[in-house]
Amino acid sequence: MTNTKKSAALLLVICLTSGCAVGPNYKKPTVNTPTIYRGLTPEEAAKGDTTSFAEQKWWDVFQDEQLKELIKTALQQNYDLRRAGTRILQARATLGITRADQFPTISADASGLNKRISGQSGIPPVETSTNRVGLDFNWELDFWGKFRRSTEAARANLASTEWGQREIATELVANVASAYFSLRALDLQLEITRHTLTSRQDSLRLTQILANGGSTSLLDVRQAEQLVFTAGSEVPSLEQQIEQQENFISILLGNNPATVPRGRSLTDQPHPPTVPAGLPSSLLQRRPDIRQAEQQLIAANAQIGVARSQYFPQIELTANSGYQSSALTALFTGPAGFWTFGSTLAQPIFTAGRLRSNVRLAEAQHQEAVLFYQETIQGAFRDVSDALIAYRKTQEFREQEQLLVNSAQDAARLSHMRYSGGVASYLEVLTNETNYFSAELNLVQAQQNELLALVQLYKGLGGGWEQ
């Protein structure tokens, strides 16, 4: 082949392999992004912080050393997160398989056949031998971009899977922290209940002594018993909840149910009075679920090109070469060599609407992906707004609950003094003791809710996935 022919052939291959890729190129959909988060106070909105609370690493947000160890263990052992890792490996392998379609395939083959035909009617038997060694070449040219669009979709699916793993990590960090704070709240409620039970048992013994001496009635004894039994019934209930919460945390950690070690108490967990939310536009880059939805959208957009490419002819080059001889010793001699080269072109003519329906299916799936992407963004802004409101309002609620506990505690003290002075009945003591006990438990719940709101705000802003 002359140099001119070689250059022409090379130019033809380059033109065929660098053809246009049909289908739309990806363009990010228009999103209605608010200028500020709903839930910020006027002072916070005016401050205009560009730094987001979610930019802090989880080990800086949660400063309980034992909680840090629990989260670290969960990130290493949790089964959901480990399964997400295997899905990434699957998506990476799928990308490799899809990308390979853009390139030619070359295979080698060798065969040997000896055949003997017995002679008949005086014809001597015939024995033949055929030996062959060859290379086969097949290449479907990606002139219309079918394989490139498929690779684009596979690459987006891989990125979507990776962001999906980060979303699971974000959920896991938030779930472990929330479960731990709930456990410490139950511990504090049990501590309060046991202390209250001891105090009421002492009060019951004193009331029984007074009743035996005729200074009070049996009704007061029965009312004092009610206080004891009420506190006593709470103990096993709280112990049950504590052990079940420990089981839940153990499963999050990828362990069998077991005791969970404790660190700081609920009231010693540090948390700022206000947290910066950052710019709403940055949420689109920080939230793993939004990034995952966008990659799914990119994949769906590429599939439109794959479907449209089926309208156009498929061009395939084939070639094979090698050696073939009846004598094995002469297999690799010059006359035994052979080669063939050819090409095929296949153009769909009638498919009963199959190709058109495939394109419509891909376009509808793309539209669904657009709507899901936009819906995910709206859901993210709602998460942040809800968490901002919850964090501020739970703080206000906790402050009021603290005032209620202080008042109920003083009322219980005064009622005991009035009862001891003989100017009040034990029913007054019963009422104020019950109110004080309920107020203490409600305060613990308020403290827990404040910490849980902080966790949800950190998660809502997209924090926790960076390791």
C-alpha positions as a printed NumPy array, in Angstrom:
array([[  0.   ,   0.   ,   0.   ],
       [  1.414,   3.393,  -1.004],
       [  1.876,   6.226,   1.486],
       [ -1.04 ,   8.073,  -0.096],
       [ -3.382,   5.129,   0.397],
       [ -2.191,   4.641,   3.96 ],
       [ -2.819,   8.299,   4.736],
       [ -6.267,   8.13 ,   3.194],
       [ -7.16 ,   5.029,   5.18 ],
       [ -5.899,   6.61 ,   8.407],
       [ -7.877,   9.774,   7.69 ],
       [-11.007,   7.696,   7.073],
       [-10.641,   5.887,  10.403],
       [-10.105,   9.189,  12.238],
       [-13.196,  10.707,  10.643],
       [-15.326,   7.683,  11.459],
       [-14.192,   7.451,  15.066],
       [-14.46 ,  11.172,  15.82 ],
       [-17.962,  11.714,  14.544],
       [-20.575,  13.732,  16.313],
       [-22.338,  12.44 ,  19.403],
       [-26.074,  12.754,  18.86 ],
       [-28.338,  13.764,  21.696],
       [-28.381,  16.862,  23.93 ],
       [-25.323,  17.921,  25.905],
       [-25.982,  18.267,  29.633],
       [-27.122,  21.645,  30.886],
       [-27.856,  22.261,  34.558],
       [-31.567,  22.971,  35.077],
       [-32.677,  26.322,  36.376],
       [-33.291,  26.184,  40.114],
       [-35.184,  28.709,  42.216],
       [-32.718,  29.271,  45.067],
       [-33.774,  31.517,  47.981],
       [-31.467,  34.355,  48.953],
       [-31.652,  33.498,  52.67 ],
       [-32.826,  30.529,  54.687],
       [-36.238,  30.765,  56.261],
       [-35.78 ,  30.311,  59.985],
       [-32.927,  32.781,  60.477],
       [-33.487,  35.607,  62.923],
       [-33.304,  39.151,  61.483],
       [-29.937,  39.588,  63.19 ],
       [-28.555,  36.402,  61.639],
       [-29.929,  37.321,  58.213],
       [-28.367,  40.788,  58.417],
       [-25.03 ,  39.325,  59.451],
       [-24.862,  37.363,  56.189],
       [-22.425,  34.633,  57.199],
       [-20.839,  32.939,  54.188],
       [-19.312,  30.186,  56.307],
       [-21.551,  27.199,  56.871],
       [-21.757,  25.165,  60.061],
       [-21.526,  22.082,  57.829],
       [-17.949,  22.968,  56.851],
       [-16.798,  21.81 ,  60.28 ],
       [-15.686,  18.187,  60.512],
       [-17.898,  15.961,  62.632],
       [-15.145,  15.42 ,  65.214],
       [-15.103,  19.189,  65.8  ],
       [-18.887,  19.442,  66.057],
       [-19.274,  16.561,  68.523],
       [-16.719,  16.989,  71.282],
       [-17.679,  14.044,  73.487],
       [-14.674,  11.718,  73.117],
       [-16.771,   8.602,  73.578],
       [-19.232,   9.763,  70.932],
       [-16.317,  10.344,  68.554],
       [-15.178,   6.755,  69.044],
       [-18.688,   5.47 ,  68.393],
       [-18.972,   7.441,  65.155],
       [-15.525,   6.324,  64.04 ],
       [-16.443,   2.69 ,  64.665],
       [-19.731,   3.075,  62.805],
       [-17.991,   4.559,  59.76 ],
       [-15.687,   1.544,  59.683],
       [-18.143,  -1.248,  60.423],
       [-21.681,  -0.2  ,  59.55 ],
       [-23.173,  -2.636,  57.055],
       [-25.156,  -0.068,  55.058],
       [-22.012,   1.981,  54.481],
       [-19.976,  -1.089,  53.552],
       [-22.669,  -2.199,  51.1  ],
       [-22.528,   1.268,  49.546],
       [-18.805,   0.707,  49.042],
       [-19.476,  -2.502,  47.108],
       [-21.995,  -0.64 ,  44.938],
       [-19.214,   1.776,  44.003],
       [-17.052,  -1.164,  42.945],
       [-19.932,  -2.473,  40.83 ],
       [-20.463,   0.923,  39.174],
       [-16.726,   1.232,  38.508],
       [-16.696,  -2.196,  36.846],
       [-19.774,  -1.291,  34.797],
       [-17.996,   1.843,  33.582],
       [-15.031,  -0.263,  32.489],
       [-17.285,  -2.658,  30.603],
       [-19.184,   0.165,  28.885],
       [-16.062,   2.12 ,  27.989],
       [-14.526,  -0.974,  26.363],
       [-17.224,  -0.884,  23.661],
       [-15.497,   2.157,  22.121],
       [-12.423,   0.132,  21.22 ],
       [-11.784,  -2.755,  18.822],
       [-11.613,  -6.346,  20.006],
       [ -8.792,  -8.618,  18.906],
       [ -8.851, -12.342,  19.525],
       [ -6.589, -15.227,  18.583],
       [ -7.621, -18.689,  17.55 ],
       [ -5.899, -21.939,  16.616],
       [ -7.36 , -25.155,  15.29 ],
       [ -6.203, -28.506,  13.998],
       [ -8.382, -31.061,  12.202],
       [ -7.467, -34.497,  10.913],
       [-10.116, -36.35 ,   8.935],
       [-10.116, -39.798,   7.309],
       [-12.764, -41.015,   4.849],
       [-12.862, -44.734,   4.35 ],
       [-12.563, -46.027,   0.794],
       [-15.432, -47.789,  -1.004],
       [-15.736, -49.769,  -4.264],
       [-12.018, -49.855,  -4.916],
       [-11.52 , -46.178,  -4.007],
       [ -8.678, -45.868,  -1.522],
       [ -9.344, -44.11 ,   1.798],
       [ -8.7  , -40.378,   1.942],
       [ -7.001, -38.712,   4.897],
       [ -6.863, -34.927,   5.206],
       [ -5.288, -32.542,   7.715],
       [ -6.011, -28.85 ,   8.271],
       [ -4.081, -26.618,  10.728],
       [ -4.915, -22.975,  11.291],
       [ -3.614, -20.082,  13.436],
       [ -5.165, -16.649,  13.122],
       [ -6.107, -13.272,  14.602],
       [ -9.618, -11.807,  14.405],
       [-10.345,  -8.061,  14.542],
       [-13.794,  -6.489,  15.133],
       [-14.588,  -2.833,  15.599],
       [-17.974,  -1.123,  15.594],
       [-17.2  ,   2.492,  14.854],
       [-18.735,   4.961,  17.292],
       [-19.502,   7.49 ,  14.562],
       [-22.793,   8.649,  16.132],
       [-21.544,   8.639,  19.723],
       [-23.609,   5.712,  21.003],
       [-20.754,   4.263,  23.025],
       [-19.484,   7.666,  24.125],
       [-22.934,   8.577,  25.431],
       [-23.178,   5.191,  27.162],
       [-19.798,   5.811,  28.788],
       [-20.947,   9.287,  29.837],
       [-24.004,   7.734,  31.485],
       [-21.92 ,   5.028,  33.2  ],
       [-19.464,   7.617,  34.502],
       [-22.349,   9.69 ,  35.898],
       [-23.824,   6.575,  37.502],
       [-20.476,   5.938,  39.189],
       [-20.383,   9.508,  40.522],
       [-23.993,   9.134,  41.679],
       [-23.075,   5.964,  43.56 ],
       [-20.129,   7.71 ,  45.221],
       [-22.349,  10.586,  46.336],
       [-24.869,   8.021,  47.536],
       [-22.22 ,   6.551,  49.811],
       [-21.498,  10.012,  51.208],
       [-25.213,  10.505,  51.84 ],
       [-25.257,   7.259,  53.832],
       [-22.219,   8.457,  55.798],
       [-24.015,  11.729,  56.59 ],
       [-27.087,   9.826,  57.75 ],
       [-24.934,   7.472,  59.824],
       [-23.072,  10.248,  61.651],
       [-26.373,  11.972,  62.439],
       [-28.059,   8.733,  63.536],
       [-25.223,   7.728,  65.867],
       [-25.059,  11.196,  67.426],
       [-28.851,  11.371,  67.849],
       [-29.022,   7.873,  69.319],
       [-26.193,   8.669,  71.741],
       [-27.842,  11.895,  72.936],
       [-31.119,  10.009,  73.374],
       [-29.281,   7.384,  75.418],
       [-27.71 ,  10.032,  77.654],
       [-31.164,  11.61 ,  78.092],
       [-32.544,   8.266,  79.262],
       [-29.586,   7.913,  81.63 ],
       [-30.323,  11.307,  83.138],
       [-34.025,  10.54 ,  83.457],
       [-33.163,   7.284,  85.235],
       [-30.803,   9.128,  87.563],
       [-33.508,  11.687,  88.402],
       [-36.09 ,   8.943,  88.89 ],
       [-33.9  ,   6.948,  91.252],
       [-33.054,  10.045,  93.265],
       [-36.746,  10.957,  93.43 ],
       [-37.637,   7.401,  94.442],
       [-35.14 ,   7.476,  97.313],
       [-36.446,  10.832,  98.496],
       [-40.072,   9.648,  98.365],
       [-39.263,   6.43 , 100.211],
       [-37.761,   8.522, 103.022],
       [-40.885,  10.698, 103.03 ],
       [-43.101,   7.581, 103.164],
       [-41.24 ,   6.22 , 106.18 ],
       [-41.656,   9.542, 107.982],
       [-45.377,   9.625, 107.137],
       [-45.824,   6.074, 108.465],
       [-44.143,   7.057, 111.727],
       [-46.444,  10.055, 112.07 ],
       [-49.472,   7.89 , 111.273],
       [-48.456,   5.326, 113.886],
       [-48.152,   8.13 , 116.431],
       [-51.573,   9.504, 115.536],
       [-50.203,  12.741, 114.095],
       [-51.572,  12.054, 110.611],
       [-54.077,   9.794, 108.9  ],
       [-53.792,   6.599, 106.915],
       [-54.886,   8.584, 103.858],
       [-51.618,  10.516, 103.978],
       [-49.743,   7.218, 104.081],
       [-51.593,   5.989, 101.008],
       [-50.896,   9.234,  99.172],
       [-47.196,   8.984, 100.063],
       [-47.232,   5.398,  98.76 ],
       [-48.618,   6.655,  95.432],
       [-45.616,   8.934,  95.056],
       [-43.26 ,   6.024,  95.721],
       [-45.039,   3.644,  93.367],
       [-45.183,   6.263,  90.587],
       [-41.414,   6.81 ,  90.723],
       [-40.778,   3.093,  91.188],
       [-42.734,   2.173,  88.061],
       [-40.64 ,   4.546,  85.975],
       [-37.366,   2.776,  86.839],
       [-37.915,  -0.53 ,  84.972],
       [-39.497,   1.322,  82.059],
       [-36.442,   3.555,  81.694],
       [-34.071,   0.621,  82.149],
       [-35.866,  -1.176,  79.317],
       [-35.567,   1.838,  77.034],
       [-31.869,   2.219,  77.88 ],
       [-31.011,  -1.368,  76.987],
       [-33.025,  -1.202,  73.765],
       [-31.313,   2.073,  72.824],
       [-27.935,   0.431,  73.452],
       [-28.976,  -2.399,  71.12 ],
       [-29.916,   0.137,  68.45 ],
       [-26.559,   1.904,  68.728],
       [-24.719,  -1.428,  68.625],
       [-26.403,  -2.312,  65.336],
       [-25.474,   1.094,  63.887],
       [-21.892,   0.269,  64.834],
       [-22.076,  -3.091,  63.065],
       [-21.841,  -4.972,  66.373],
       [-24.045,  -7.438,  68.162],
       [-26.242,  -5.934,  70.925],
       [-24.03 ,  -4.915,  73.833],
       [-23.477,  -2.237,  76.45 ],
       [-22.503,   1.155,  75.042],
       [-19.775,   3.099,  76.885],
       [-20.663,   6.625,  78.017],
       [-18.82 ,   9.927,  77.963],
       [-20.125,  13.333,  78.958],
       [-23.543,  13.682,  80.527],
       [-26.408,  15.208,  78.573],
       [-26.093,  18.589,  80.265],
       [-22.31 ,  18.709,  79.637],
       [-22.553,  18.346,  75.845],
       [-21.125,  21.578,  74.349],
       [-23.189,  23.303,  71.677],
       [-23.206,  26.901,  70.448],
       [-26.23 ,  29.154,  71.025],
       [-26.306,  30.022,  67.297],
       [-24.717,  28.404,  64.253],
       [-23.892,  29.957,  60.863],
       [-25.975,  28.55 ,  58.026],
       [-23.932,  29.969,  55.149],
       [-25.256,  30.877,  51.718],
       [-28.228,  28.937,  50.332],
       [-26.462,  28.554,  46.983],
       [-23.653,  26.584,  48.641],
       [-26.173,  23.951,  49.745],
       [-26.336,  22.647,  46.169],
       [-22.654,  21.759,  46.367],
       [-22.554,  20.438,  49.932],
       [-25.594,  18.175,  50.136],
       [-24.704,  14.66 ,  48.932],
       [-28.3  ,  13.844,  47.983],
       [-28.442,  16.868,  45.674],
       [-25.156,  15.94 ,  44.023],
       [-26.373,  12.365,  43.654],
       [-29.623,  13.511,  42.02 ],
       [-27.692,  15.719,  39.596],
       [-25.453,  12.827,  38.52 ],
       [-28.559,  10.716,  37.936],
       [-29.848,  13.555,  35.767],
       [-26.607,  13.615,  33.769],
       [-26.89 ,   9.862,  33.178],
       [-30.507,  10.182,  32.021],
       [-29.529,  13.008,  29.66 ],
       [-26.805,  10.845,  28.084],
       [-29.254,   7.987,  27.572],
       [-31.242,  10.213,  25.188],
       [-28.197,  10.277,  22.9  ],
       [-27.877,   6.495,  23.142],
       [-31.501,   6.092,  22.087],
       [-31.244,   8.579,  19.204],
       [-28.09 ,   6.94 ,  17.837],
       [-30.154,   3.861,  16.987],
       [-31.717,   5.826,  14.104],
       [-28.387,   5.929,  12.261],
       [-26.414,   3.203,  10.465],
       [-24.073,   0.945,  12.419],
       [-20.663,   0.612,  10.795],
       [-18.464,  -2.344,  11.73 ],
       [-14.978,  -3.205,  10.502],
       [-13.814,  -6.829,  10.529],
       [-10.513,  -8.391,   9.615],
       [ -8.645, -11.597,  10.196],
       [ -5.263, -12.937,   9.246],
       [ -3.073, -15.915,   9.973],
       [ -1.716, -19.109,   8.58 ],
       [ -3.436, -22.23 ,   7.3  ],
       [ -1.797, -25.396,   5.996],
       [ -2.446, -29.086,   5.725],
       [  1.07 , -29.772,   6.972],
       [  1.97 , -28.592,  10.433],
       [  5.62 , -28.191,   9.458],
       [  4.702, -25.785,   6.676],
       [  2.182, -23.777,   8.732],
       [  4.242, -20.615,   9.034],
       [  5.687, -20.544,   5.54 ],
       [  4.892, -17.719,   3.191],
       [  2.352, -19.462,   0.974],
       [  0.339, -20.557,   4.033],
       [ -0.498, -16.983,   5.089],
       [ -3.92 , -15.433,   4.546],
       [ -5.829, -12.255,   5.416],
       [ -9.273, -10.801,   4.914],
       [-10.687,  -7.331,   5.533],
       [-14.26 ,  -6.14 ,   5.308],
       [-16.869,  -3.788,   6.625],
       [-20.613,  -3.902,   7.18 ],
       [-23.24 ,  -1.201,   7.397],
       [-26.651,  -1.827,   8.927],
       [-29.422,   0.751,   8.694],
       [-32.781,   0.285,  10.464],
       [-35.653,   0.649,   7.989],
       [-38.778,  -0.589,   9.744],
       [-38.978,  -1.233,  13.489],
       [-42.698,  -0.683,  14.099],
       [-42.009,   2.435,  16.195],
       [-39.514,   0.746,  18.52 ],
       [-36.749,   3.34 ,  17.997],
       [-39.128,   6.284,  18.373],
       [-40.552,   4.786,  21.566],
       [-37.046,   4.24 ,  22.947],
       [-36.267,   7.918,  22.412],
       [-39.535,   8.974,  24.05 ],
       [-38.814,   6.664,  26.977],
       [-35.35 ,   8.178,  27.466],
       [-36.754,  11.711,  27.237],
       [-39.485,  10.933,  29.782],
       [-36.941,   9.4  ,  32.15 ],
       [-34.8  ,  12.513,  31.752],
       [-37.763,  14.734,  32.583],
       [-38.46 ,  12.651,  35.67 ],
       [-34.812,  13.038,  36.715],
       [-35.105,  16.822,  36.294],
       [-38.18 ,  16.943,  38.509],
       [-36.541,  14.697,  41.102],
       [-33.461,  16.947,  41.121],
       [-35.572,  20.058,  41.652],
       [-37.67 ,  18.315,  44.299],
       [-34.527,  17.193,  46.146],
       [-33.294,  20.778,  46.262],
       [-36.587,  22.036,  47.643],
       [-36.576,  19.263,  50.238],
       [-33.047,  20.26 ,  51.268],
       [-34.06 ,  23.888,  51.832],
       [-37.006,  22.7  ,  53.905],
       [-34.707,  20.488,  56.005],
       [-32.445,  23.432,  56.784],
       [-35.349,  25.764,  57.524],
       [-37.022,  23.227,  59.816],
       [-33.75 ,  22.609,  61.651],
       [-33.008,  26.311,  62.097],
       [-36.464,  26.906,  63.536],
       [-36.251,  23.794,  65.719],
       [-32.852,  24.706,  67.146],
       [-33.921,  28.21 ,  68.113],
       [-37.336,  27.246,  69.464],
       [-36.067,  24.242,  71.436],
       [-33.598,  26.573,  73.147],
       [-36.428,  28.898,  74.1  ],
       [-38.517,  25.929,  75.259],
       [-35.634,  24.546,  77.329],
       [-35.174,  27.919,  79.049],
       [-38.864,  27.99 ,  80.003],
       [-38.696,  24.382,  81.209],
       [-35.752,  25.305,  83.425],
       [-37.804,  28.11 ,  84.971],
       [-40.684,  25.666,  85.45 ],
       [-38.403,  23.183,  87.235],
       [-37.102,  25.915,  89.542],
       [-40.644,  26.996,  90.39 ],
       [-41.908,  23.418,  90.848],
       [-38.953,  22.571,  93.07 ],
       [-39.657,  25.547,  95.326],
       [-43.372,  24.714,  95.39 ],
       [-42.582,  21.144,  96.494],
       [-40.285,  22.477,  99.242],
       [-42.895,  24.903, 100.489],
       [-45.657,  22.266, 100.486],
       [-43.486,  19.993, 102.663],
       [-42.929,  22.87 , 105.075],
       [-46.66 ,  23.634, 105.191],
       [-47.49 ,  19.958, 105.748],
       [-44.914,  19.683, 108.523],
       [-46.381,  22.823, 110.104],
       [-49.862,  21.327, 109.968],
       [-51.366,  23.988, 107.701],
       [-51.683,  21.856, 104.535],
       [-52.823,  18.348, 103.697],
       [-50.643,  15.707, 102.13 ],
       [-52.655,  16.091,  98.92 ],
       [-50.854,  19.398,  98.405],
       [-47.524,  17.614,  98.841],
       [-48.639,  14.917,  96.408],
       [-49.63 ,  17.453,  93.769],
       [-46.454,  19.524,  93.988],
       [-44.149,  16.489,  94.138],
       [-45.825,  15.098,  91.014],
       [-45.479,  18.422,  89.223],
       [-41.797,  18.716,  90.17 ],
       [-40.993,  15.188,  88.998],
       [-42.76 ,  15.736,  85.664],
       [-41.022,  19.078,  85.194],
       [-37.598,  17.498,  85.731],
       [-38.287,  14.783,  83.161],
       [-39.674,  17.333,  80.695],
       [-36.544,  19.455,  81.114],
       [-34.392,  16.473,  80.18 ],
       [-36.565,  15.954,  77.09 ],
       [-36.123,  19.62 ,  76.174],
       [-32.348,  19.367,  76.556],
       [-32.364,  16.27 ,  74.383],
       [-34.476,  17.942,  71.695],
       [-32.085,  20.889,  71.598],
       [-29.151,  18.588,  70.862],
       [-31.152,  16.58 ,  68.335],
       [-32.078,  19.802,  66.522],
       [-28.38 ,  20.695,  66.347],
       [-27.628,  17.295,  64.787],
       [-30.399,  17.714,  62.226],
       [-29.177,  21.204,  61.355],
       [-25.652,  19.889,  60.801],
       [-27.009,  17.091,  58.61 ],
       [-29.438,  19.388,  56.776],
       [-26.628,  21.755,  55.824],
       [-24.712,  18.812,  54.336],
       [-22.182,  18.15 ,  57.078],
       [-20.743,  14.844,  58.216],
       [-19.648,  13.104,  54.999],
       [-16.143,  14.533,  54.785],
       [-13.726,  12.179,  56.495]])
